[in-house]
Amino acid sequence: MNKTTTLLAAAGLALAAQWAAAGDITGTITLKGTPPKEKVITPYKDDVNCRNLTPETPTTRFYVASPNGELADVVVSVQGIGGKSAGASAKPAVLDQKSCLYVPQIIAVQTGQKLIVKNSDPVMHNVDVQPANDSGNPSKNEVQVPGAADLTFSFPKPEMFLKIKCDVHAWMFAWVSVFDHPYFAVSAKDGTFKIPNVPAGKYTLQAAHRKAGTVTREVEVKEGEPARVDFTLEAK
């Protein structure tokens, strides 16, 4: 066995050991209390280019919760972990513009990861990226006409709920949370989330919602064992 082969074998064993010492963190987010009633987006009805794209006038989506209280669009992340962003090598995240709405409205990416923005509408949009002033992430504003090529963005610095809006349609917003590691997830419509392959250890897990706020819980990931953490957020 030559030196190169030996080094590759050692690297493979190290990687296998790392994965064996990792576990998934899963859980469910539940909303306590009655959230404010969502509002019909009345300007949507007045827009001749958008109002015929969907049979019903959409509402705001501040609280996307099931009748049983399972809450979507909560960004769950491991705090203080020493992981490293996969950057541009990570699978690109996709944000679409459909029926004059951003889909999904809440998304999370790693620093340097590509965010592909599509325009699936027969309508002109513009993608106005508005990071916090002190975040270190660049602002950008690009027009995207019907049938235009996808736009690609990336963000070098961590930031929670970086805002993207469409200046053509004032009700169109999306929020991107950026992390410098891959250990995060966004809760689904049934309130569930899964953060895979977290290295064994004790951590603080954070659940953040734009309206219901942020809560944390301690969690221990043991070698090869899944850890479960459920959160309850209160409607505000």
N, C-alpha and C positions, 0 to 999 in steps of 0.2 A: 504493500500500500504506500503510494507516494505521499509527500507532504500535503499537497493540495487536497487529495482525497481524505486524508486524516482530518484536516481542518474542517472540511465540509461535513464530515461525519460528526465531529464534535459539536459543530453549530446545530446540526439537526437534533442531536441528543439534548442539547441545552434548550432548544425550542420545544421539544416534546416534553421536557421536564416542566417548563414554564406553563404549558397548556394543562398538564396533569395537575398542577398546583392551583388551577383557576376554577372558579365556579360562577354560575349565573346568579344574578339578583333579579327576582321577580316580585310582583305585587299588584295591588289594585288601589286606585285613587277613588275615594268616595267624597261626595259633596254633602256637607251638613247644612241644613237650612234651605230656605227658598230663595233662589237667585232673583234679581230684578228681571222683569219681563223684557224679553228682547224687543227691539223696536224695528218696525218695518222701514226699510230704506226707501223713503219716499222719492228722493231724487232719481232713483233707478227707474221708477215708473214714468218719469218725464223725459228719459233719455231715449230718443227714437232708435238709436243704434243698439241698445242693450235690452230694452223691455221685452222684445220678442224672442230673446234667446232662451228663456225659461218660462214655463207656464205660470209660475207663481212669483210674485215679487219677493225677493229674499229679505231676511231680517239680519240684524247684527248677530254676531256669534261670540259674544263675550263669555257665556257659559254653555258649553256643549256637554249636556248631562242627560243621562237616560232617566226614565221615570223612577228607577230605583236608586238614582243618585250617583251612578258611576260617571266619573268625570274625565273627559278627553282633554287634550291639549295642555297637559301638565308636563313640564320639562323636568325630568328626574335625572340627577347627576351625582356622581361620586366626587366628594370634595377632598382636596389635598392629596390626590393620588399622583404618583410620580410617573405616570404613563406618558407616552410621547405621541403626538399627532401623527397620523399616517400621511397627512398633507395631500398633495395632488395624486398620490397613489391610491387613495381611498376611492371607493365607488362614488361617482358624482351624485349629489342630491338634486332633486328636481322640484321646481316650483312652477306651477302652470297658471295661466290666466284663462279661466273658463267661465262663460256666461257673465263676464264682467265682475269676477271675483277671483281672488288669489286662492289657489288650492295646492297644498294645505295652507291654512292661515298661520299655523305654528309649525316651525321646522327647526331642526338643530343640525349643526355641522361641526367638523373639526377645523382648526386653523389650517389654512392652505388648501382645504378640500374644495373641489369645484362645486359651485351651485349653478345648475343649468336652469334658466328661466325661459319658458315656452310661452307662445301666444297661440292658443287654440281657438281664438275668437276671430270672426270676420270684422273686427273692430280694431282701430289703432289704440295702443296703450303706450305708456312710458313707465319705465322702471326707475324709480327715484329712491336710491339707497341713502338712508339717513342715520348713520351711526351717532352715538353720543359724542359730543365735542372732544372729550378727553380719552376716548377709547383707543385711539391709535389706528382705527380702521378708516379706510378712505370712503368718502362720499362719492356717489356717481349717479348720473341721470342719463338714461338712454331711451330713445324712442324705439318702439317695436310695432311696425305696421303689420297688417294681416299677411300671413305667408312668409314673413321675414325669418331669417335664420335665428336659431336660439341664441340667447345671450349667456355669457359665462362670467360669473363673479367669484371672488374668493376673499377671505378676510384673514389678516395676519395675526390679529390679537383676540383674546377671549372677550366676549361681551354677551350679556344677557338681553334678550329681546331687542336686538337691533331692528330698527323699523325700515320697512320697504313700503312705498306707497305709489299710487298712480295719480299723477297730477291731472290727467284727463278725466278720471272718474274719482271724485273726492271720497267715496266710500270704500275704495279698494285699499286694504292694508294687509300686510303679512309681517310676522316677527320672526327673526332668525336668532337663535342662541348659538354662540360660537365657543367651543371648548378646545383646550390644547391637549386633549387626550380623547380616546374613543369610548369612554365609559359613561354613556348617557343614553337616554331614550325619551320619547314623547308618548304619553299615554294614549291608547286607542279609544274608540267610541265606547267600548265596554269598560273603560277605566284601567285596563291592564297595561303593564309595561314589562319589558325584559331588557336587562343590561347583560350581555353575554361575556363570558371569559374574563371576569374580574380576578386579578391575582389574589391569592389568599391573604387575608389580613383584616384588621379592624378599621372601619371607615365611618365617616359621617355621610349620610345620604340626604340629599336635598331635593325637595319637590317644590317647584315654583310655577305659579299661575299668574297671569297678568292681572287678574281682578281679585282673586281669592288670597293672594299673597304667597309667602314662602314658609315652609316648615321643614324641620330636619329630624332625622332619627339616626341612632347608631346601629351599625350592622357589622356582623363578623362573617366573612367569607372563609369557609374551610375548604381544604384541598379536595377538589372533585365533588363538592357537595353544593347544591343550590341553596341560596339564602332567600328568605321571603320577608318583605317589608311592606306593610300596608299603611297608607296615609289617609287621614281625614282632613279636608280643608273646609273652611266655613265660608258660606256665601256672604258677600259684603255689598 
